[in-house]
């Protein structure tokens, strides 16, 4: 059981996932700063306030805070937009690096011909 656990931990996927989670947690304040400090301030300049959570309507004795939903959706869209630009910039930097092409293996037809020939010789 100890060996299985060791094999599980040493798999590349687990380590990659752990690194991604740590980097994501460290990158969250950067994205939030861009969204809150820049993008939501543009919303404030256009609509007069960066936070719509004060928008409500009364339904009987309850106050329905639809503005909170609007603010959350706008924040989500801005975070998604910021992440899109980060990933797009990363991909453009990554694609500029020289890529070594793997040697081309036999085509599917070549493999099928080899199988056919091997079956004939039997």
TIVOLO-531099 format. One line per 4 residues: number of its first residue (from 1); their letters; for each residue x, y, z of N, C-alpha, C. Coordinates in Angstrom, 1 decimal, m for minus. Layout:
! residues N
NUM	a	X/Y/Z/X/Y/Z/X/Y/Z | ... .
//
This chain:
! residues 122
1	xxxx	0.8/m1.2/0.0/0.0/0.0/0.0/0.9/1.3/0.0 | 2.0/1.2/0.7/2.9/2.3/0.8/3.5/2.6/m0.6 | 3.8/1.5/m1.3/4.4/1.6/m2.7/3.3/2.2/m3.6 | 2.1/1.8/m3.5/1.0/2.4/m4.4/0.9/3.9/m4.1 .
5	xxxx	0.9/4.3/m2.9/0.8/5.7/m2.5/2.0/6.5/m3.1 | 3.2/5.9/m3.0/4.4/6.5/m3.6/4.3/6.7/m5.1 | 3.8/5.6/m5.7/3.6/5.7/m7.2/2.6/6.8/m7.6 | 1.5/6.9/m6.8/0.5/7.9/m7.0/1.0/9.3/m6.9 .
9	xxxx	1.8/9.5/m5.8/2.4/10.9/m5.6/3.4/11.2/m6.6 | 4.2/10.2/m7.1/5.2/10.5/m8.0/4.8/10.6/m9.5 | 3.5/10.4/m9.7/3.0/10.6/m11.1/3.1/12.0/m11.5 | 3.4/12.3/m12.7/3.5/13.7/m13.2/2.2/14.5/m13.1 .
13	xxxx	1.1/13.9/m13.3/m0.2/14.6/m13.2/m0.5/15.2/m11.8 | m0.1/14.5/m10.8/m0.4/15.0/m9.4/0.5/16.2/m9.1 | 1.8/16.1/m9.5/2.7/17.2/m9.3/2.3/18.4/m10.1 | 1.9/18.2/m11.4/1.5/19.3/m12.2/0.2/20.0/m11.7 .
17	xxxx	m0.7/19.2/m11.2/m1.9/19.7/m10.6/m1.6/20.5/m9.3 | m0.7/20.0/m8.5/m0.4/20.7/m7.3/0.3/22.1/m7.6 | 1.2/22.1/m8.6/1.8/23.3/m9.0/0.8/24.3/m9.6 | m0.1/23.8/m10.4/m1.2/24.7/m10.9/m2.1/25.3/m9.8 .
21	xxxx	m2.4/24.5/m8.8/m3.2/25.0/m7.7/m2.5/26.1/m7.0 | m1.2/25.9/m6.7/m0.4/26.9/m5.9/m0.3/28.1/m6.8 | 0.1/28.0/m8.0/0.2/29.2/m8.9/m1.1/29.9/m9.1 | m2.2/29.1/m9.2/m3.5/29.8/m9.3/m3.9/30.6/m8.1 .
25	xxxx	m3.5/30.0/m6.9/m3.8/30.7/m5.7/m3.0/32.0/m5.6 | m1.7/31.9/m6.0/m0.8/33.1/m6.0/m1.2/34.1/m7.0 | m1.8/33.7/m8.1/m2.2/34.6/m9.2/m3.5/35.3/m9.0 | m4.3/34.7/m8.1/m5.7/35.2/m7.8/m5.6/36.7/m7.4 .
29	xxxx	m4.8/37.1/m6.5/m4.8/38.6/m6.1/m4.4/39.5/m7.3 | m3.6/39.0/m8.2/m3.2/39.8/m9.4/m4.4/40.0/m10.2 | m5.1/39.0/m10.5/m6.3/39.1/m11.4/m7.4/39.9/m10.7 | m7.6/39.7/m9.4/m8.6/40.5/m8.6/m8.2/42.0/m8.6 .
33	xxxx	m6.9/42.3/m8.5/m6.4/43.7/m8.5/m6.7/44.4/m9.9 | m6.5/43.6/m11.0/m6.8/44.1/m12.3/m8.3/44.4/m12.4 | m9.1/43.4/m12.0/m10.6/43.5/m12.2/m11.1/44.6/m11.3 | m10.7/44.6/m10.0/m11.3/45.6/m9.1/m10.7/47.0/m9.3 .
37	xxxx	m9.4/47.1/m9.6/m8.7/48.4/m9.7/m8.8/49.0/m11.0 | m9.0/48.2/m12.1/m9.0/48.8/m13.4/m10.4/48.7/m14.1 | m10.8/47.4/m14.3/m12.0/47.1/m15.1/m13.3/47.6/m14.4 | m13.4/47.4/m13.1/m14.6/47.8/m12.4/m14.6/49.3/m12.2 .
41	xxxx	m13.5/50.0/m12.3/m13.4/51.4/m12.2/m13.9/52.0/m13.5 | m13.7/51.3/m14.6/m14.2/51.7/m15.9/m15.8/51.6/m15.9 | m16.2/50.5/m15.3/m17.7/50.3/m15.1/m18.2/51.5/m14.3 | m17.5/51.9/m13.2/m17.9/53.0/m12.3/m18.0/54.3/m13.1 .
45	xxxx	m17.0/54.5/m14.0/m17.0/55.7/m14.8/m18.2/55.8/m15.8 | m18.6/54.6/m16.3/m19.7/54.6/m17.2/m21.1/54.6/m16.5 | m21.2/53.8/m15.4/m22.5/53.7/m14.8/m22.7/54.4/m13.5 | m21.6/55.0/m13.0/m21.6/55.8/m11.8/m21.2/55.1/m10.5 .
49	xxxx	m21.2/53.8/m10.5/m20.7/53.0/m9.4/m20.2/51.6/m9.8 | m19.1/51.1/m9.1/m18.6/49.9/m9.6/m19.3/48.7/m9.0 | m20.2/48.9/m8.1/m20.8/47.8/m7.3/m22.3/48.0/m7.4 | m23.0/47.0/m8.0/m24.5/47.1/m8.1/m25.2/46.4/m7.0 .
53	xxxx	m24.5/46.0/m6.0/m25.2/45.1/m4.9/m26.2/45.9/m4.1 | m26.3/47.2/m4.2/m27.3/47.9/m3.5/m28.6/47.9/m4.3 | m28.7/47.4/m5.5/m29.9/47.4/m6.2/m30.8/46.2/m5.7 | m31.9/46.5/m5.3/m32.9/45.5/m4.8/m34.3/45.8/m5.1 .
57	xxxx	m35.1/44.9/m5.0/m36.6/45.1/m5.1/m37.3/44.3/m4.0 | m38.3/44.8/m3.5/m39.1/44.2/m2.4/m40.1/43.2/m2.9 | m40.1/42.1/m2.3/m41.1/41.0/m2.6/m41.7/40.6/m1.3 | m42.8/41.2/m1.0/m43.4/40.9/0.4/m42.5/41.5/1.4 .
61	xxxx	m42.0/40.7/2.4/m41.1/41.1/3.4/m39.7/40.9/3.1 | m39.4/40.3/1.9/m38.0/40.1/1.5/m37.5/41.1/0.5 | m36.2/41.4/0.6/m35.6/42.2/m0.4/m34.7/41.3/m1.3 | m35.1/41.3/m2.6/m34.4/40.6/m3.6/m33.2/41.4/m4.1 .
65	xxxx	m32.0/40.9/m3.8/m30.8/41.7/m4.2/m30.3/41.2/m5.6 | m31.0/41.7/m6.6/m30.6/41.3/m8.0/m29.3/42.0/m8.4 | m29.0/43.1/m7.7/m27.8/43.9/m8.0/m26.5/43.0/m7.7 | m26.6/42.3/m6.6/m25.5/41.4/m6.2/m25.2/40.4/m7.3 .
69	xxxx	m26.3/39.8/m7.9/m26.1/38.9/m9.0/m25.4/39.6/m10.2 | m25.9/40.8/m10.5/m25.3/41.5/m11.6/m23.8/41.8/m11.4 | m23.5/42.2/m10.2/m22.1/42.5/m9.8/m21.2/41.2/m9.9 | m21.8/40.1/m9.4/m21.0/38.8/m9.5/m20.8/38.4/m10.9 .
73	xxxx	m21.8/38.5/m11.7/m21.7/38.1/m13.2/m20.7/39.0/m13.9 | m20.7/40.3/m13.6/m19.8/41.2/m14.2/m18.3/40.9/m13.8 | m18.2/40.7/m12.5/m16.8/40.3/m12.0/m16.3/39.0/m12.6 | m17.2/38.0/m12.7/m16.8/36.7/m13.4/m16.4/37.0/m14.8 .
77	xxxx	m17.2/37.8/m15.6/m16.8/38.0/m17.0/m15.5/38.7/m17.1 | m15.2/39.7/m16.2/m14.0/40.4/m16.2/m12.8/39.5/m15.8 | m13.0/38.6/m14.9/m11.9/37.7/m14.5/m11.7/36.7/m15.7 | m12.7/36.2/m16.3/m12.6/35.4/m17.5/m11.9/36.1/m18.6 .
81	xxxx	m12.2/37.4/m18.8/m11.5/38.2/m19.8/m10.0/38.3/m19.5 | m9.7/38.6/m18.2/m8.3/38.8/m17.8/m7.6/37.5/m18.0 | m8.2/36.4/m17.6/m7.5/35.1/m17.8/m7.3/34.7/m19.3 | m8.3/35.1/m20.1/m8.2/34.9/m21.5/m7.0/35.6/m22.1 .
85	xxxx	m6.8/36.9/m21.7/m5.6/37.6/m22.2/m4.3/37.1/m21.7 | m4.3/36.6/m20.4/m3.1/36.0/m19.9/m2.7/34.7/m20.7 | m3.7/33.8/m20.9/m3.5/32.6/m21.6/m3.1/32.9/m23.1 | m3.7/33.9/m23.7/m3.4/34.2/m25.1/m2.0/34.7/m25.2 .
89	xxxx	m1.5/35.6/m24.2/m0.2/36.0/m24.2/0.8/34.9/m24.0 | 0.5/34.0/m23.1/1.3/32.8/m22.8/1.5/32.0/m24.1 | 0.3/31.7/m24.7/0.4/30.9/m25.9/1.2/31.5/m27.0 | 1.1/32.8/m27.2/1.9/33.5/m28.2/3.4/33.4/m27.9 .
93	xxxx	3.7/33.6/m26.6/5.1/33.4/m26.3/5.6/32.0/m26.5 | 4.8/31.1/m26.1/5.1/29.7/m26.2/5.3/29.2/m27.7 | 4.4/29.8/m28.6/4.5/29.4/m30.0/5.7/30.0/m30.7 | 6.3/31.1/m30.1/7.5/31.6/m30.8/8.7/30.8/m30.5 .
97	xxxx	8.7/30.0/m29.5/9.9/29.1/m29.2/10.0/28.1/m30.3 | 11.2/27.8/m30.7/11.4/26.8/m31.8/10.9/25.4/m31.3 | 10.2/24.8/m32.1/9.6/23.5/m31.8/10.3/22.4/m32.6 | 10.8/21.4/m32.0/11.5/20.3/m32.7/10.4/19.3/m33.1 .
101	xxxx	10.3/19.0/m34.4/9.3/18.1/m34.8/9.8/16.7/m34.6 | 8.8/15.9/m34.1/9.1/14.5/m33.9/9.3/13.8/m35.2 | 10.2/12.8/m35.3/10.3/12.1/m36.5/9.0/11.4/m36.9 | 8.7/11.5/m38.2/7.4/10.9/m38.6/7.5/9.4/m38.6 .
105	xxxx	6.5/8.8/m38.1/6.5/7.3/m38.0/5.8/6.8/m39.3 | 5.6/5.5/m39.4/5.0/5.0/m40.5/3.5/5.4/m40.5 | 3.0/5.6/m41.7/1.6/5.9/m41.8/0.7/4.7/m41.5 | m0.6/5.0/m41.4/m1.6/4.0/m41.1/m1.6/2.9/m42.2 .
109	xxxx	m1.5/3.4/m43.4/m1.5/2.4/m44.5/m0.2/1.5/m44.5 | 0.9/2.1/m44.1/2.2/1.3/m44.0/2.0/0.2/m43.0 | 1.5/0.6/m41.8/1.3/m0.4/m40.7/0.3/m1.5/m41.2 | m0.8/m1.1/m41.9/m1.7/m2.2/m42.3/m1.0/m3.1/m43.4 .
113	xxxx	m0.2/m2.5/m44.2/0.5/m3.3/m45.2/1.4/m4.3/m44.5 | 2.1/m3.8/m43.5/3.1/m4.7/m42.8/2.3/m5.8/m42.1 | 1.1/m5.5/m41.5/0.3/m6.5/m40.9/m0.1/m7.6/m41.9 | m0.6/m7.1/m43.0/m1.1/m8.0/m44.1/0.1/m8.9/m44.6 .
117	xxxx	1.2/m8.3/m44.8/2.4/m9.1/m45.2/2.8/m10.1/m44.2 | 2.7/m9.8/m42.9/3.1/m10.7/m41.8/2.1/m11.8/m41.7 | 0.8/m11.5/m42.0/m0.2/m12.6/m42.0/0.0/m13.5/m43.2 | 0.4/m13.0/m44.3/0.6/m13.9/m45.5/1.7/m14.9/m45.3 .
121	xx	2.8/m14.4/m44.6/3.9/m15.3/m44.4/3.7/m16.4/m43.4 | 2.6/m16.3/m42.6/2.3/m17.4/m41.7/1.7/m18.5/m42.4 .
//
